[in-house]
């Protein structure tokens, strides 16, 4: 449609011939809204289904299986992007949408034909009941505090998409492959989340989350460490730019931290729900995505402009080098955010433990 109206020319390199100046460019807004609403349904419903289909004892394992499947999908999807881009150029990114639509259609058919809902006495909720439940969640200081703390983790994790691609391409060169680097995260999570959950099954959800939270600052510092190495890193089978090498190393630890945190966060959140409303409450467990995206992407834009600006804005390469000489400071900021979040979780655990012990002592008092 756009090409037929002379607004764009699709080829290996897409050329805009009026699209950016046309009002039709805003058509992307309702499309993005549909995608956001669809994603909100999927994640909320699946986590709620896991909560309703497991017991208190098996819930952590159930969420780890769910999380492993999510990251297998994330790894598979990202694996296709670069070959498409290299073989078809910008046109590959357009055709990628057809692939995504096909996979979604296949998933829908598979669910329709094979999925059987676990038996439950819980009745469906009206819109007013859902809004009332949201009000309860937002008035629950324990859940709101934990959501804000965990948002610190996701704020750093989302820099895989907000900061890392531009940082790597600008600092390590256009030949870098940030899509492959980002794929290290779901690969590590898919490999380790089951093992980590089993290893930590005798520990509380808060303990497991705290371990992961303290891995995150170390991960961010590794990402900042590329400037400490001189020359390419020899891996034996290939040479790698030090910025890219340290970025991948940091992403490995970030994926490991995610394995400690995410399934146990969902487990903990579900245990805070009133009996019979675990599924409904789990739908609100993803509020951290909203908080971390709004703040994290905003911080990313500011830090990239301040410490790792676009080279095209400078007259000479030397001028850009001077402006980006402290680009690694970006990751110090995120290491600080991760550290504050980790310490906050320790304080959170201490406070709620005191509150629970006090409540238990009151109940025992005749």
Sine and cosine of phi, psi and omega as CSV:
sin_phi,cos_phi,sin_psi,cos_psi,sin_omega,cos_omega
0.00,0.00,-0.71,0.70,-0.02,-1.00
-0.92,0.40,-0.65,0.76,0.00,-1.00
-0.93,0.36,-0.61,0.79,0.01,-1.00
-0.89,0.46,-0.48,0.88,0.00,-1.00
-1.00,-0.03,0.13,0.99,0.07,-1.00
0.95,0.30,0.38,0.92,-0.06,-1.00
-1.00,-0.08,-0.31,0.95,-0.04,-1.00
-0.39,-0.92,0.47,-0.88,0.08,-1.00
-0.87,-0.50,0.89,-0.45,-0.02,-1.00
-1.00,0.03,0.82,-0.57,0.07,-1.00
-0.36,-0.93,-0.25,-0.97,0.02,-1.00
-0.84,0.55,-0.58,0.81,0.13,-0.99
-0.86,-0.50,0.91,-0.41,-0.05,-1.00
-0.94,0.35,0.72,-0.69,0.03,-1.00
-0.90,-0.44,0.80,-0.60,0.04,-1.00
-1.00,0.06,0.80,-0.60,-0.03,-1.00
-0.83,-0.56,0.70,0.72,0.03,-1.00
0.76,-0.65,-0.18,0.98,-0.05,-1.00
-0.88,0.47,-0.69,0.73,-0.07,-1.00
-0.91,0.41,-0.40,0.92,0.00,-1.00
-0.99,-0.10,-0.12,0.99,-0.06,-1.00
-1.00,-0.02,0.51,-0.86,0.04,-1.00
-0.91,0.41,-0.34,0.94,-0.04,-1.00
-0.92,0.39,-0.24,0.97,0.04,-1.00
-0.87,0.50,-0.44,0.90,0.00,-1.00
-0.97,0.24,-0.08,1.00,0.05,-1.00
-0.90,0.44,-0.32,0.95,0.02,-1.00
-0.92,0.38,-0.42,0.91,-0.06,-1.00
-0.89,0.46,-0.82,0.58,0.03,-1.00
-0.88,0.47,-0.52,0.86,0.04,-1.00
-0.90,0.45,-0.70,0.71,0.02,-1.00
-0.91,0.41,-0.58,0.82,0.04,-1.00
-0.89,0.46,-0.68,0.73,0.03,-1.00
-0.88,0.48,-0.69,0.73,0.01,-1.00
-0.89,0.46,-0.68,0.73,-0.01,-1.00
-0.90,0.43,-0.68,0.73,0.00,-1.00
-0.91,0.42,-0.68,0.73,0.03,-1.00
-0.87,0.50,-0.72,0.70,0.03,-1.00
-0.89,0.46,-0.60,0.80,0.01,-1.00
-0.90,0.43,-0.64,0.77,0.05,-1.00
-0.90,0.44,-0.74,0.67,-0.15,-0.99
-0.90,0.44,-0.81,0.59,-0.05,-1.00
-0.89,0.45,-0.70,0.71,-0.04,-1.00
-0.90,0.44,-0.69,0.72,-0.05,-1.00
-0.93,0.37,-0.65,0.76,-0.03,-1.00
-0.92,0.39,-0.71,0.70,0.00,-1.00
-0.91,0.42,-0.59,0.81,0.06,-1.00
-0.90,0.43,-0.64,0.77,0.02,-1.00
-0.90,0.43,-0.66,0.75,0.04,-1.00
-0.88,0.48,-0.69,0.72,0.00,-1.00
-0.88,0.48,-0.65,0.76,-0.04,-1.00
-0.97,0.23,-0.36,0.93,-0.08,-1.00
-0.99,-0.14,0.02,1.00,-0.02,-1.00
-0.81,-0.59,0.25,-0.97,0.09,-1.00
-0.99,-0.12,0.10,-0.99,0.03,-1.00
-0.86,0.51,-0.54,0.84,-0.04,-1.00
-0.98,0.21,-0.52,0.85,-0.07,-1.00
-0.98,-0.22,0.03,1.00,-0.11,-0.99
-0.90,0.43,-0.67,0.74,0.00,-1.00
-0.88,0.48,-0.67,0.74,0.02,-1.00
-0.91,0.42,-0.64,0.77,0.03,-1.00
-0.87,0.49,-0.69,0.72,0.01,-1.00
-0.94,0.34,-0.53,0.85,0.03,-1.00
-0.93,0.38,-0.61,0.79,0.07,-1.00
-0.90,0.43,-0.71,0.70,0.05,-1.00
-0.84,0.54,-0.71,0.70,-0.07,-1.00
-0.94,0.35,-0.56,0.83,0.06,-1.00
-0.90,0.43,-0.68,0.73,0.02,-1.00
-0.89,0.45,-0.67,0.74,0.03,-1.00
-0.84,0.55,-0.70,0.72,-0.07,-1.00
-0.98,0.19,-0.42,0.91,0.17,-0.99
-0.90,0.44,-0.67,0.74,0.06,-1.00
-0.90,0.44,-0.67,0.74,0.01,-1.00
-0.89,0.45,-0.67,0.75,0.01,-1.00
-0.91,0.42,-0.70,0.71,-0.03,-1.00
-0.89,0.45,-0.69,0.72,-0.01,-1.00
-0.89,0.45,-0.72,0.70,-0.02,-1.00
-0.93,0.38,-0.48,0.88,-0.01,-1.00
-0.89,0.45,-0.49,0.87,-0.06,-1.00
-0.99,0.14,-0.44,0.90,-0.14,-0.99
-0.88,0.48,-0.79,0.62,-0.11,-0.99
-0.91,0.41,-0.72,0.69,0.06,-1.00
-0.85,0.53,-0.62,0.79,0.04,-1.00
-0.90,0.43,-0.69,0.73,-0.02,-1.00
-0.90,0.43,-0.66,0.75,-0.05,-1.00
-0.95,0.31,-0.58,0.81,-0.06,-1.00
-0.99,0.12,-0.50,0.86,-0.11,-0.99
-0.84,-0.54,-0.05,1.00,-0.03,-1.00
0.93,0.36,-0.57,-0.82,-0.01,-1.00
-0.88,0.47,-0.47,0.88,0.01,-1.00
-0.89,0.46,-0.47,0.88,0.04,-1.00
-0.90,0.44,-0.57,0.82,0.02,-1.00
-0.94,0.35,-0.48,0.88,0.06,-1.00
-0.96,0.27,-0.71,0.70,0.00,-1.00
-0.92,0.38,-0.39,0.92,0.05,-1.00
-0.86,0.51,-0.53,0.85,0.02,-1.00
-0.91,0.40,-0.55,0.84,0.07,-1.00
-0.92,0.39,-0.63,0.78,0.05,-1.00
-0.89,0.46,-0.71,0.70,-0.01,-1.00
-0.88,0.47,-0.67,0.74,0.02,-1.00
-0.90,0.44,-0.63,0.77,0.01,-1.00
-0.91,0.42,-0.70,0.72,0.00,-1.00
-0.90,0.43,-0.61,0.79,0.03,-1.00
-0.91,0.42,-0.66,0.75,0.02,-1.00
-0.90,0.44,-0.68,0.74,0.02,-1.00
-0.89,0.45,-0.67,0.74,0.02,-1.00
-0.88,0.47,-0.66,0.75,0.01,-1.00
-0.88,0.47,-0.71,0.71,0.00,-1.00
-0.90,0.44,-0.67,0.74,0.00,-1.00
-0.88,0.47,-0.68,0.73,0.02,-1.00
-0.90,0.43,-0.68,0.73,-0.02,-1.00
-0.88,0.47,-0.62,0.78,-0.09,-1.00
-1.00,0.08,-0.57,0.82,-0.20,-0.98
-0.91,-0.42,-0.34,0.94,-0.09,-1.00
-0.98,0.20,0.73,-0.68,0.07,-1.00
-0.85,-0.52,0.85,-0.53,-0.01,-1.00
-0.93,0.37,0.72,-0.69,0.07,-1.00
-0.90,0.44,0.61,-0.79,-0.01,-1.00
-0.90,0.44,0.68,-0.73,-0.02,-1.00
-0.48,-0.88,0.60,-0.80,0.06,-1.00
-0.99,0.10,-0.13,0.99,-0.04,-1.00
-0.94,0.33,0.77,-0.64,-0.01,-1.00
-1.00,0.05,0.39,-0.92,0.08,-1.00
-0.89,0.45,0.43,-0.91,-0.06,-1.00
-0.96,-0.28,0.59,-0.80,0.10,-0.99
-0.98,0.19,0.22,-0.97,0.02,-1.00
-0.86,0.52,-0.66,0.75,-0.01,-1.00
-0.91,0.42,-0.60,0.80,0.03,-1.00
-0.94,0.35,-0.60,0.80,0.04,-1.00
-0.91,0.42,-0.69,0.72,0.03,-1.00
-0.90,0.43,-0.58,0.81,0.04,-1.00
-0.92,0.40,-0.63,0.78,0.03,-1.00
-0.91,0.41,-0.64,0.77,0.06,-1.00
-0.88,0.48,-0.65,0.76,0.04,-1.00
-0.88,0.48,-0.64,0.77,0.03,-1.00
-0.90,0.43,-0.67,0.75,0.00,-1.00
-0.89,0.46,-0.73,0.69,-0.05,-1.00
-0.94,0.34,-0.32,0.95,0.06,-1.00
-0.99,-0.11,0.01,1.00,0.04,-1.00
-1.00,-0.01,0.98,-0.22,-0.07,-1.00
-0.85,0.53,-0.57,0.83,-0.02,-1.00
-0.90,0.43,-0.71,0.71,-0.03,-1.00
-0.96,0.27,-0.64,0.77,0.01,-1.00
-0.90,0.43,-0.68,0.74,0.01,-1.00
-0.89,0.46,-0.70,0.71,0.00,-1.00
-0.91,0.42,-0.65,0.76,0.01,-1.00
-0.88,0.48,-0.68,0.73,0.00,-1.00
-0.92,0.39,-0.62,0.79,0.01,-1.00
-0.92,0.39,-0.73,0.69,0.01,-1.00
-0.91,0.41,-0.44,0.90,0.07,-1.00
-0.86,0.50,-0.50,0.87,0.05,-1.00
-0.89,0.45,-0.65,0.76,0.06,-1.00
-0.89,0.46,-0.76,0.65,-0.05,-1.00
-0.92,0.38,-0.48,0.88,0.05,-1.00
-0.87,0.49,-0.65,0.76,0.01,-1.00
-0.97,0.24,-0.68,0.73,-0.03,-1.00
-0.87,0.50,-0.61,0.79,-0.05,-1.00
-0.96,0.29,-0.08,1.00,0.09,-1.00
-0.94,0.33,-0.20,0.98,0.15,-0.99
-0.84,0.54,-0.51,0.86,-0.06,-1.00
-0.93,-0.36,-0.43,0.90,-0.04,-1.00
-1.00,0.08,-0.72,0.69,-0.13,-0.99
-0.93,-0.37,-0.70,0.72,-0.16,-0.99
-0.81,0.58,-0.74,0.68,-0.05,-1.00
-0.85,0.53,-0.76,0.65,-0.01,-1.00
-0.93,0.37,-0.63,0.78,0.00,-1.00
-0.87,0.50,-0.74,0.68,-0.04,-1.00
-0.93,0.36,-0.71,0.70,-0.02,-1.00
-0.89,0.45,-0.59,0.80,-0.01,-1.00
-0.98,0.21,-0.58,0.81,-0.10,-1.00
-1.00,-0.05,-0.54,0.84,-0.05,-1.00
-0.96,-0.28,-0.16,0.99,0.07,-1.00
0.96,-0.29,0.36,-0.93,-0.06,-1.00
-0.92,0.40,-0.28,0.96,0.01,-1.00
-0.98,0.19,-0.11,0.99,0.02,-1.00
-0.93,0.37,0.29,-0.96,-0.05,-1.00
-0.81,-0.59,0.96,0.27,-0.04,-1.00
-0.87,0.49,-0.46,0.89,0.04,-1.00
-0.91,0.41,-0.60,0.80,0.06,-1.00
-0.94,0.33,-0.65,0.76,-0.01,-1.00
-0.89,0.46,-0.70,0.72,0.02,-1.00
-0.88,0.47,-0.48,0.88,-0.03,-1.00
-0.94,0.34,-0.26,0.97,0.05,-1.00
-0.90,0.44,-0.57,0.82,-0.04,-1.00
-0.87,0.49,-0.84,0.54,0.01,-1.00
-0.90,0.44,-0.50,0.87,0.04,-1.00
-0.89,0.46,-0.74,0.68,0.00,-1.00
-0.91,0.41,-0.69,0.73,-0.01,-1.00
-0.88,0.47,-0.73,0.68,-0.01,-1.00
-0.87,0.49,-0.59,0.81,-0.01,-1.00
-0.97,0.24,-0.55,0.83,-0.21,-0.98
-0.95,-0.32,-0.32,0.95,-0.17,-0.99
-0.89,0.45,-0.63,0.77,0.03,-1.00
-0.91,0.41,-0.71,0.71,-0.01,-1.00
-0.89,0.45,-0.69,0.73,-0.01,-1.00
-0.90,0.44,-0.67,0.74,-0.01,-1.00
-0.89,0.45,-0.67,0.74,0.04,-1.00
-0.90,0.43,-0.69,0.73,-0.02,-1.00
-0.89,0.46,-0.54,0.84,-0.08,-1.00
-0.98,-0.21,0.22,0.97,-0.15,-0.99
-0.91,0.41,-0.39,0.92,0.03,-1.00
-1.00,0.03,-0.11,0.99,0.02,-1.00
-0.99,-0.13,0.40,-0.91,0.01,-1.00
-0.94,0.33,0.34,-0.94,0.04,-1.00
-0.87,0.50,-0.64,0.77,0.00,-1.00
-0.90,0.43,-0.62,0.79,0.02,-1.00
-0.89,0.45,-0.73,0.69,0.01,-1.00
-0.88,0.47,-0.69,0.72,0.02,-1.00
-0.89,0.46,-0.62,0.78,-0.02,-1.00
-0.91,0.42,-0.66,0.76,0.06,-1.00
-0.84,0.54,-0.74,0.67,0.00,-1.00
-0.89,0.45,-0.62,0.78,-0.02,-1.00
-0.90,0.43,-0.53,0.85,0.01,-1.00
-0.99,0.13,-0.21,0.98,0.13,-0.99
-0.97,0.23,-0.51,0.86,-0.10,-0.99
-0.87,0.49,-0.70,0.71,0.03,-1.00
-0.87,0.49,-0.62,0.78,0.04,-1.00
-0.88,0.48,-0.64,0.77,0.03,-1.00
-0.87,0.49,-0.73,0.69,-0.02,-1.00
-0.90,0.43,-0.60,0.80,0.02,-1.00
-0.92,0.39,-0.59,0.81,0.08,-1.00
-0.89,0.46,-0.66,0.75,0.02,-1.00
-0.88,0.47,-0.51,0.86,0.00,-1.00
-0.99,0.16,-0.21,0.98,-0.18,-0.98
-0.99,0.15,-0.01,1.00,-0.04,-1.00
-0.88,0.48,-0.52,0.85,-0.02,-1.00
-0.95,0.30,-0.20,0.98,0.00,-1.00
-0.99,0.13,-0.28,0.96,-0.02,-1.00
-0.99,-0.13,0.59,-0.81,0.02,-1.00
-0.94,-0.35,0.78,-0.62,0.01,-1.00
0.98,0.20,0.20,-0.98,0.00,-1.00
-0.92,0.40,0.47,-0.88,0.03,-1.00
-1.00,-0.02,0.82,-0.57,-0.02,-1.00
-1.00,0.02,0.93,-0.36,0.01,-1.00
-1.00,-0.09,0.12,0.99,-0.01,-1.00
1.00,-0.02,-0.80,0.60,0.00,-1.00
-0.99,-0.15,-0.15,0.99,0.02,-1.00
-0.25,-0.97,0.34,-0.94,0.10,-1.00
-0.98,-0.20,0.65,-0.76,-0.02,-1.00
-0.73,-0.68,0.65,-0.76,0.05,-1.00
-0.88,0.48,0.65,-0.76,-0.05,-1.00
-0.86,0.51,-0.57,0.82,0.05,-1.00
-0.88,0.47,-0.71,0.70,-0.01,-1.00
-0.92,0.40,-0.67,0.74,-0.03,-1.00
-0.88,0.48,-0.75,0.66,-0.02,-1.00
-0.94,0.35,-0.51,0.86,0.06,-1.00
-0.90,0.44,-0.72,0.69,0.00,-1.00
-0.89,0.46,-0.67,0.74,0.01,-1.00
-0.88,0.48,-0.68,0.73,0.04,-1.00
-0.90,0.44,-0.62,0.79,0.00,-1.00
-0.92,0.39,-0.57,0.82,0.06,-1.00
-0.85,0.53,-0.75,0.66,-0.01,-1.00
-0.94,0.35,-0.51,0.86,0.06,-1.00
-0.91,0.42,-0.67,0.74,0.07,-1.00
-0.89,0.46,-0.63,0.77,0.03,-1.00
-0.90,0.44,-0.67,0.74,0.04,-1.00
-0.87,0.49,-0.65,0.76,0.00,-1.00
-0.89,0.47,-0.58,0.81,0.02,-1.00
-0.91,0.42,-0.55,0.83,0.04,-1.00
-0.96,0.27,-0.53,0.85,-0.20,-0.98
-1.00,-0.06,-0.84,0.54,-0.29,-0.96
-0.88,0.48,-0.78,0.63,-0.01,-1.00
-0.89,0.46,-0.61,0.80,-0.04,-1.00
-0.96,0.26,-0.47,0.88,0.11,-0.99
-0.89,0.45,-0.72,0.70,0.02,-1.00
-0.89,0.45,-0.63,0.77,0.04,-1.00
-0.89,0.46,-0.74,0.67,-0.02,-1.00
-0.88,0.47,-0.70,0.72,-0.03,-1.00
-0.88,0.48,-0.66,0.75,-0.03,-1.00
-0.91,0.41,-0.53,0.85,-0.01,-1.00
-0.96,0.28,-0.25,0.97,0.03,-1.00
-1.00,0.07,-0.16,0.99,-0.04,-1.00
-0.99,0.17,0.52,-0.86,0.12,-0.99
-0.86,0.50,0.54,-0.84,-0.02,-1.00
-0.84,0.55,0.75,-0.66,-0.01,-1.00
1.00,-0.03,-0.15,0.99,-0.01,-1.00
-0.87,-0.49,0.33,0.94,-0.01,-1.00
-0.85,0.52,-0.70,0.72,-0.02,-1.00
-0.87,0.49,-0.70,0.72,0.00,-1.00
-0.90,0.45,-0.70,0.72,-0.03,-1.00
-0.92,0.39,-0.60,0.80,-0.01,-1.00
-0.89,0.46,-0.44,0.90,0.06,-1.00
-0.89,0.46,-0.45,0.90,-0.01,-1.00
-1.00,-0.08,0.01,1.00,-0.04,-1.00
-0.95,0.33,-0.23,0.97,-0.04,-1.00
-1.00,-0.08,0.23,0.97,0.04,-1.00
-0.87,0.49,-0.42,0.91,0.01,-1.00
-0.89,0.46,-0.46,0.89,0.01,-1.00
-0.89,0.45,-0.64,0.77,0.03,-1.00
-0.90,0.43,-0.76,0.65,-0.05,-1.00
-0.89,0.46,-0.76,0.65,-0.08,-1.00
-0.93,0.36,-0.56,0.83,0.01,-1.00
-0.93,0.36,-0.74,0.68,-0.03,-1.00
-0.87,0.50,-0.75,0.66,-0.07,-1.00
-0.98,0.22,-0.71,0.70,-0.09,-1.00
-0.89,0.46,-0.70,0.71,-0.01,-1.00
-0.95,0.32,-0.53,0.85,0.07,-1.00
-0.91,0.42,-0.71,0.70,0.04,-1.00
-0.89,0.46,-0.65,0.76,0.00,-1.00
-0.85,0.53,-0.74,0.67,-0.01,-1.00
-0.86,0.51,-0.67,0.74,0.00,-1.00
-0.91,0.41,-0.73,0.69,-0.07,-1.00
-0.92,0.38,-0.62,0.78,0.05,-1.00
-0.89,0.45,-0.66,0.75,0.01,-1.00
-0.91,0.42,-0.59,0.81,-0.08,-1.00
-0.99,0.17,-0.63,0.78,-0.16,-0.99
-0.89,-0.45,-0.36,0.93,-0.02,-1.00
-0.62,-0.78,0.91,0.42,-0.11,-0.99
-0.94,0.35,0.24,-0.97,0.02,-1.00
-0.92,0.40,0.83,-0.56,-0.01,-1.00
-0.85,0.52,-0.43,0.90,-0.03,-1.00
-0.93,0.37,-0.20,0.98,0.01,-1.00
-1.00,0.10,-0.04,1.00,-0.10,-1.00
-0.89,-0.45,0.52,-0.85,-0.03,-1.00
-0.96,0.29,-0.55,0.84,-0.03,-1.00
-0.74,-0.67,0.39,-0.92,0.04,-1.00
-0.91,0.42,-0.57,0.82,0.00,-1.00
-0.90,0.44,-0.63,0.78,0.02,-1.00
-0.91,0.42,-0.63,0.77,0.04,-1.00
-0.92,0.39,-0.67,0.74,0.01,-1.00
-0.85,0.53,-0.66,0.76,0.02,-1.00
-0.91,0.41,-0.63,0.78,-0.03,-1.00
-0.95,0.30,-0.43,0.90,-0.05,-1.00
-0.95,-0.31,0.30,0.95,-0.06,-1.00
-0.91,0.42,-0.37,0.93,0.02,-1.00
-0.91,-0.42,0.56,0.83,-0.05,-1.00
-0.86,0.51,-0.53,0.85,-0.03,-1.00
-0.92,0.39,-0.24,0.97,0.06,-1.00
-0.86,0.50,-0.43,0.91,0.03,-1.00
-0.80,0.60,-0.69,0.72,-0.07,-1.00
-0.97,0.24,-0.38,0.93,0.12,-0.99
-0.91,0.41,-0.61,0.80,0.03,-1.00
-0.88,0.47,-0.72,0.70,-0.04,-1.00
-0.96,0.29,-0.48,0.88,0.12,-0.99
-0.91,0.42,-0.61,0.79,0.05,-1.00
-0.91,0.42,-0.68,0.74,0.03,-1.00
-0.88,0.47,-0.69,0.72,0.00,-1.00
-0.90,0.44,-0.62,0.78,0.00,-1.00
-0.92,0.40,-0.71,0.70,0.03,-1.00
-0.87,0.49,-0.66,0.75,0.00,-1.00
-0.90,0.43,-0.66,0.75,-0.01,-1.00
-0.90,0.43,-0.71,0.70,0.01,-1.00
-0.91,0.41,-0.62,0.79,0.03,-1.00
-0.89,0.46,-0.59,0.80,0.01,-1.00
-0.93,0.37,-0.60,0.80,0.06,-1.00
-0.89,0.46,-0.72,0.69,0.02,-1.00
-0.89,0.46,-0.66,0.75,0.02,-1.00
-0.85,0.52,-0.74,0.67,0.01,-1.00
-0.88,0.48,-0.65,0.76,0.00,-1.00
-0.90,0.44,-0.70,0.71,-0.05,-1.00
-0.91,0.41,-0.75,0.67,-0.05,-1.00
-0.94,0.34,-0.47,0.88,0.08,-1.00
-0.92,0.40,-0.65,0.76,0.06,-1.00
-0.89,0.46,-0.69,0.72,-0.01,-1.00
-0.90,0.44,-0.69,0.73,0.00,-1.00
-0.91,0.42,-0.66,0.75,0.02,-1.00
-0.91,0.42,-0.63,0.78,0.02,-1.00
-0.91,0.42,-0.69,0.72,0.01,-1.00
-0.89,0.45,-0.63,0.78,0.01,-1.00
-0.91,0.41,-0.64,0.77,0.00,-1.00
-0.92,0.38,-0.57,0.82,0.05,-1.00
-0.91,0.42,-0.66,0.75,-0.02,-1.00
-0.93,0.37,-0.50,0.87,0.00,-1.00
-0.98,0.19,-0.35,0.94,-0.04,-1.00
-0.94,0.35,0.83,-0.56,0.00,-1.00
-0.92,0.38,0.00,0.00,0.00,0.00
